[in-house]
Amino acid sequence: MSLDDRTPLGTAAHRDRSLRLAVATSLMSKAGTIILRLVSIPIAVHLLGMEMFGVYTAITMAVGMIDMLHIGIGPALTKALAKAVARGDRETERTVFGTGILLSLGFTVLAAAVAALLLFNVPIPRLFGPDFAPVQETMFRAALLGLLIIQVEIVCIPFEMARDGYQETRFTNAWGAAGNVFGALLLLGGIWFFPTIEFLLIAVNGSIALAKLGNTCHLLSQRPYLLPRFSLFRKSLVPSLARDGIRFSITYILAAAVEYNLMAFLIGHHAGPEAVGVWNVMVTVHFSLAGLVAMITKPYWPALMDAFERGDHAWIAKSSNRLRLGGLGFALLAGAGLVALGPWLLALWAGDEIYTAVPEAFRMDRLALLAFAAYFTIHIWRHIHQTLALGIGWVTPVVSVVVAEAVLLVATASFVLYHGGGAGSIYLVMAATIAMASGWLFPLFFHRGKSGEGKADDDAPATPTSGDDLRQNGQTPPGAELQSKAAHH
């Protein structure tokens, strides 16, 4: 049985129920996220001005890029836990979790040290561009604060990914919803008295970190046997976790870091902070819309791994078809709505400065919004098929495509910006790059893996237990049924 319901583990009914609960709680979380974003952006633009809002954007995106220095143990942990739960192997749960968390803490400290060295030794104008020189003192203070906040978030992310491995994304969503509502209330109650970038960071980003910390403590209170300690560290698990961590870091972080964070850097160097502010507004729109699809794909991934591990191909075929059709339909409708109503809605939401106080090339008129809609649609298509390909074990091919796509995108976007291109041109470049690479390769990977063509990655555990060996020979280890039940009560 699962931890809080009576649906037998490993069945299609259990996976469907977990997905329904995850989506329901994610609606609460996304509602809180939308509230926080709807509140924070117009208030920040109104009180700080478009220039200082661009400074805030540059800080949050720059600090967020240290994720690139943080090995993605979280997704590797989801994968390992999902397989251990499917086998009813509690000992592997404990050791994989303990080893993964300790590795993640070590990489987090390393990432923070590298970021701090850059911040203390490289002048702000050199990091962000000469247009940021007048506000370099403010940026330095805020960047230090943002670095501290994101370290808390990064430490807690593997615990969230462990939730996914147990198909308990609903708890993460509930905590996220609470954090978003708290952040919105804190912002409304304090920004009028403290109209600074530092307070904006604490209210918006600090509330998210606090919610993640609450979710971490809740998970450990539910499963005290998972409490990380050095006695659970297994050196033999490090190579497989590190290998998966590196691959998942690339698949989950590289594309986002390039398309949002690195693009913001390039735009800041070529067009200044106001253009970065507009870019952040559109990134917020993108995340708000894409988050509605992620409500399903995030809990679907561990459920897909569970079904693939158990050989439930009928469930995989049925659920993947629904996911693809629903995701593509939503993307097309959202894009059409943005093109039709976007100029009016953006001005109403973020203020007229989004059109009057920014370079002409970065004003989001209907042509630019049409380019954004094309990018958003192909992005959703890529995201869904990336989830499907990863769920059936095709990690290394996905990694190769993501790296090649990122290199091509950086080169073409830099060329376009150097020759005076604006937001619409960048979105067209991103849409075309995805269409030429991952847009058709990821569906091919899933089709080949689902039909048994080709060979997926080798996911054999580094140190299988005697129980695993027995299961591979079609036998049931002594006490396995009792162990499986005990692990989830």
Long-range contacts (C-beta under 8 A, 24 or more apart in sequence): 1-485, 1-488, 1-489, 2-167, 2-488, 3-166, 3-168, 3-222, 3-488, 3-489, 9-85, 9-484, 9-488, 10-86, 10-306, 10-310, 12-307, 12-312, 12-315, 14-167, 15-167, 15-303, 15-306, 15-307, 15-315, 18-167, 18-168, 18-169, 18-170, 18-299, 18-303, 19-296, 19-299, 19-300, 19-303, 21-170, 22-167, 22-169, 22-170, 22-173, 22-295, 22-296, 22-298, 22-299, 23-295, 23-296, 23-299, 24-170, 25-169, 25-170, 25-171, 25-173, 25-174, 25-177, 26-169, 26-170, 26-173, 26-294, 26-295, 26-298, 26-299, 27-295, 28-173, 28-174, 28-177, 29-173, 29-174, 29-176, 29-177, 29-180, 30-288, 30-291, 30-292, 30-295, 31-177, 32-176, 32-177, 32-178, 32-179, 32-180, 32-181, 32-184, 33-176, 33-180, 33-288, 33-291, 34-288, 35-180, 35-181, 35-184, 36-180, 36-181, 36-183, 36-184, 36-187, 36-204, 36-207, 37-284, 37-288, 38-349, 39-184, 39-187, 39-188, 40-183, 40-184, 40-187, 40-200, 40-203, 40-204, 41-281, 41-284, 41-349, 41-350, 42-349, 42-350, 42-351, 43-187, 43-188, 43-191, 44-191, 44-200, 45-277, 45-350, 45-351, 45-353, 45-354, 46-351, 47-191, 47-192, 47-195, 48-195, 48-197, 48-200, 49-353, 50-273, 50-274, 50-277, 50-353, 50-354, 50-357, 50-358, 51-135, 51-273, 51-274, 51-277, 51-357, 52-135, 52-138, 52-197, 53-277, 53-280, 54-268, 54-272, 54-273, 54-274, 54-275, 54-276, 54-277, 54-280, 55-132, 55-135, 55-138, 55-139, 55-142, 55-197, 55-273, 56-142, 56-197, 56-200, 56-201, 57-264, 57-273, 57-276, 57-277, 57-279, 57-280, 58-128, 58-132, 58-139, 58-264, 58-265, 58-268, 58-273, 58-276, 59-139, 59-142, 59-143, 59-146, 59-197, 59-201, 60-146, 60-201, 60-205, 60-280, 61-260, 61-261, 61-264, 61-265, 61-276, 61-280, 62-127, 62-128, 62-143, 62-261, 62-265, 63-115, 63-143, 63-146, 63-147, 63-149, 63-150, 64-150, 64-257, 64-261, 65-257, 65-261, 65-262, 66-111, 66-112, 66-114, 66-115, 66-147, 66-150, 66-154, 67-111, 67-154, 67-249, 67-253, 67-257, 68-249, 68-253, 68-254, 68-257, 69-107, 69-110, 69-111, 69-114, 69-115, 70-104, 70-107, 70-108, 70-111, 70-154, 70-249, 71-103, 71-104, 71-107, 71-242, 71-245, 71-246, 71-249, 72-245, 72-246, 72-248, 72-249, 72-250, 72-252, 72-253, 73-100, 73-101, 73-103, 73-104, 73-107, 73-158, 73-241, 73-245, 74-104, 74-157, 74-158, 74-160, 74-161, 74-162, 74-248, 75-161, 75-244, 75-245, 75-248, 75-251, 75-252, 76-100, 76-240, 76-241, 76-244, 76-245, 76-248, 77-101, 77-158, 77-161, 77-162, 77-165, 77-241, 78-161, 78-162, 78-164, 78-165, 78-301, 78-302, 79-165, 79-244, 79-248, 79-305, 79-459, 80-165, 80-240, 80-241, 80-244, 80-461, 81-162, 81-165, 81-166, 82-164, 82-165, 82-167, 82-302, 82-305, 82-306, 82-309, 83-305, 83-309, 83-459, 83-461, 85-165, 85-166, 85-306, 85-487, 85-488, 86-306, 86-309, 86-310, 87-467, 87-468, 87-471, 88-480, 88-481, 88-483, 88-484, 88-487, 89-465, 89-467, 89-468, 89-483, 90-225, 90-483, 90-484, 90-486, 90-487, 91-465, 92-461, 92-465, 93-226, 93-487, 94-225, 94-226, 94-232, 95-232, 95-233, 95-234, 95-237, 96-237, 96-241, 97-162, 97-226, 97-228, 97-232, 98-226, 98-228, 98-229, 98-231, 98-232, 98-233, 98-234, 99-232, 99-233, 99-234, 99-237, 99-238, 99-241, 100-158, 100-237, 100-241, 101-158, 101-159, 101-228, 102-228, 102-230, 102-233, 103-238, 103-241, 103-242, 103-245, 104-154, 104-155, 104-157, 104-158, 105-155, 108-151, 108-154, 108-155, 111-154, 112-147, 112-151, 115-147, 116-147, 119-143, 119-144, 119-147, 128-265, 128-268, 128-269, 129-268, 129-269, 129-272, 131-268, 131-272, 131-273, 132-268, 132-273, 138-197, 141-198, 142-197, 142-198, 142-201, 145-198, 145-201, 145-202, 146-201, 146-205, 149-201, 149-202, 149-205, 149-206, 149-209, 150-205, 150-209, 152-209, 152-212, 152-213, 153-205, 153-208, 153-209, 153-212, 155-216, 156-209, 156-212, 156-213, 156-215, 156-216, 157-212, 159-212, 159-215, 159-216, 159-219, 159-220, 160-212, 160-215, 160-216, 162-219, 162-226, 163-215, 163-219, 164-298, 164-299, 164-301, 164-302, 165-302, 167-299, 167-302, 167-303, 167-306, 169-298, 169-299, 170-299, 171-215, 171-218, 171-219, 172-215, 173-295, 175-211, 175-212, 175-214, 175-215, 175-218, 176-208, 176-211, 176-212, 176-215, 178-211, 178-214, 179-207, 179-208, 179-210, 179-211, 179-212, 179-214, 180-207, 180-208, 180-211, 182-207, 182-210, 182-211, 183-207, 183-208, 234-463, 236-462, 236-463, 237-462, 237-463, 239-462, 240-461, 240-462, 244-395, 247-395, 247-396, 247-399, 248-395, 250-399, 250-402, 250-403, 251-386, 251-390, 251-395, 251-398, 251-399, 251-402, 254-402, 254-403, 254-406, 255-402, 255-405, 255-406, 258-406, 258-409, 258-410, 259-409, 259-430, 262-410, 263-413, 263-426, 266-413, 266-414, 266-417, 267-362, 267-417, 267-426, 270-417, 270-418, 271-359, 271-361, 271-362, 271-417, 271-422, 272-359, 274-357, 274-358, 274-359, 274-362, 275-358, 275-359, 275-361, 275-362, 275-423, 277-354, 277-358, 278-354, 278-358, 278-362, 278-363, 278-364, 278-423, 279-362, 279-423, 281-346, 281-350, 281-354, 281-364, 282-364, 282-372, 282-423, 285-338, 285-372, 286-372, 286-376, 286-379, 289-334, 289-376, 290-376, 290-379, 290-380, 290-383, 292-330, 293-327, 293-330, 293-331, 293-380, 293-383, 293-384, 294-383, 296-323, 296-326, 296-327, 297-323, 297-327, 297-383, 297-384, 297-387, 300-387, 300-391, 301-387, 301-390, 301-391, 304-387, 304-388, 304-391, 304-392, 305-391, 308-391, 308-392, 308-393, 313-450, 316-392, 316-450, 317-450, 320-388, 320-446, 320-450, 323-384, 323-387, 323-388, 324-384, 324-385, 327-380, 327-381, 327-383, 327-384, 328-377, 328-380, 328-381, 328-384, 330-380, 331-376, 331-377, 331-379, 331-380, 331-381, 332-377, 334-373, 334-376, 335-372, 335-373, 335-374, 335-376, 335-377, 336-373, 338-369, 338-372, 338-373, 338-376, 339-366, 339-369, 339-370, 339-373, 342-366, 342-369, 343-369, 359-422, 360-422, 361-420, 361-421, 361-422, 361-423, 361-425, 362-422, 362-423, 363-422, 363-423, 364-423, 367-424, 368-422, 368-423, 368-424, 368-427, 370-424, 371-423, 371-424, 371-425, 371-427, 371-428, 371-431, 372-423, 372-424, 372-427, 374-427, 374-428, 374-431, 375-427, 375-428, 375-430, 375-431, 375-434, 377-431, 378-431, 378-434, 378-435, 378-439, 379-430, 379-434, 381-439, 382-434, 382-438, 382-439, 382-442, 385-438, 385-442, 385-443, 385-445, 385-446, 386-438, 386-442, 388-442, 388-446, 389-442, 389-445, 389-446, 389-449, 392-446, 392-449, 392-450, 392-456, 393-449, 393-456, 393-457, 393-459, 394-445, 394-446, 394-448, 394-449, 394-456, 394-457, 395-457, 396-457, 397-441, 397-445, 398-438, 398-442, 398-445, 401-437, 401-438, 401-441, 401-442, 402-438, 404-437, 405-433, 405-434, 405-437, 405-438, 408-433, 408-436, 408-437, 409-433
